[in-house]
Amino acid sequence: MNARKALDLDWVRRQFPALATDEVFFDNAGGSQVYAGVADRIRDYLLTTPVQLGASYARSEEATAKVLAARRAVAAFINAPHDEAVVMGGSTTSLLFQFASALRSTIQPGDEVIVTDTDHEANVGCWKRLAEAGAVLKTWRVNRDTLELELGDLDALLTSRTRWVAMTQASNVLGTVNDVRAVADRVHAAGARLAVDAVAYAPHRLPDVAASGADVYVFSFYKVFGPHYAVMAVERGLLLSLPGINHFFIGPDDMPYKLQPGNVNFELSHGAAGIPEYLDAVAAHHGAGGMPRERWQAAYALFAAQEDALSARLLEYLRSKRGLRIIGRDRVARSDRVSTIAFVKPGTASESLVRHVDRARIGIRFGDFYASHLIDALDLRDLGGVVRVSMLHYNTLDELDRLIVALEGVL
Ligand SMILES: Cc1ncc(COP(=O)(O)O)c(C=O)c1O
C-alpha cells in the first residue's frame, strides 16, 4: 500500500468519541480529546486487574507486568534511554515540584538557577523555591520585539555558578518551538543541567528525550490524547545521585520509585501506553511502516501537515485584520511554530471576544494560561491576557471557517 500524504480526517475523528458533536474544540492546549483506545485500556485495567502490585498471586503478577510494560511503552514513546529513570505522576506541576524538592538538599548557597519569562508557572515556581536553600534565581527574558528567547541573552546569564536552566520546548501562548538541543549544548558546556517542559510540544511533535539533550524532560498525557497524568524522564546518573522523597526504606537505587511517593497510578499508566498505539494505528491506516519511531514520526508528520494548514489559514485571517496583534510568530514558514495561536485586539477585553465566540458553540479561551510572567512582560494584563485558539490535527478547516465567521462579528 502506498503511504497516504494527507490525514484521513473522518477516520481520525472516529478514534475520538467526544468529537461526535457539533461543538468545536479549539482549546486543545488546555487539554486534548481522548483516544478511545486509551479509555479502553483504563477500563480494562480497572475491570480485570484491580489488585495491589508486587504480591506472588497470579492476578497481582499480571497487574505488575501491565504497569511495568506501560512504563516501557512510555519510555519508548518519548525515547528515554532508561525506562527505570522514567517517573510518572499526577501532573507536570506535581512532578516538577517532586523533582525540585529532591534537588533542594543538593543546592549550595550561591548556586544559580535560570528560568524564562515565557514558561508556564509549572516550570518556574518550583525552581524559585530553591531560593529558600540559597539558590540565586535569574530570568532569561523574552525579546519583547521579536517574541523570541535569544541564545545570546542566555549566554550572558550563564556563569560557572549556574546549576540549572529551566525552559519550555514550545510556549503554550506564543506557540514558538524552541531549539532545546542548542540550549542543552550551551548549558552542558557551562557545566549545568537543563530541565525542559514539553507539555505544549508533545501534542504536535514526537517527543524525543535523547535528541533534546535535556536532563529532565516532562509533559502531561492529557494534552496528548491521554488521561490526566504525566511523565518526567530524568537523566539516569542524576536520578541515581539524588536523594529520594519516598519512605526512608526506599533506597537510592530504587528507581523511579524513589521519586514516586505513593507509587504511580496503575490504571492511568496502563492507559497512557495507548498513546503510542494511537500513533501506530494512524501510521497503519495511512500505509506508513518501518520501526516504531519511524511509524510514530510518520503519524506526527501527518499531524503537522494538517496543523500547519489550519495555522496558515487562521494566521492569514488574523493578519488581514488591521490593528489586531498576533502574539507569536505570524507565519508558518518554518515548522518552528505549533498550532497554538494567540492574539489581542488592543482596546478590547479578550474576554468579550471569547464570550462572543462561545455563543457559536466553539471552545476557545482567554487569559494568561499560567504563563503569567509572559503576559506581564508583554503588558497584556490590562486586556485580561490573550485570546488563544489551540488546534490539533483532528480539527478541520470547516471548523476553522466556523470560527472565522464567528470572529468576523467582533474583529
Ligand atoms: C506549557 C505547560 N506546562 C505545564 C503545564 C502544567 O501541566 P499540568 O496541568 O499537568 O500540571 C501546562 C498546562 O496547561 C502547560 O501548558
The ligand as an ORCA input file, in Angstrom:
! r2SCAN-3c Opt
* xyz 0 1
  C       3.318     24.535     28.806
  C       2.673     23.946     30.031
  N       3.452     23.493     31.010
  C       2.940     22.937     32.119
  C       1.576     22.826     32.294
  C       1.060     22.202     33.549
  O       0.651     20.900     33.322
  P      -0.145     20.115     34.451
  O      -1.570     20.612     34.401
  O      -0.034     18.683     34.072
  O       0.497     20.420     35.743
  C       0.716     23.289     31.294
  C      -0.742     23.206     31.462
  O      -1.502     23.850     30.809
  C       1.285     23.874     30.130
  O       0.513     24.333     29.141
*
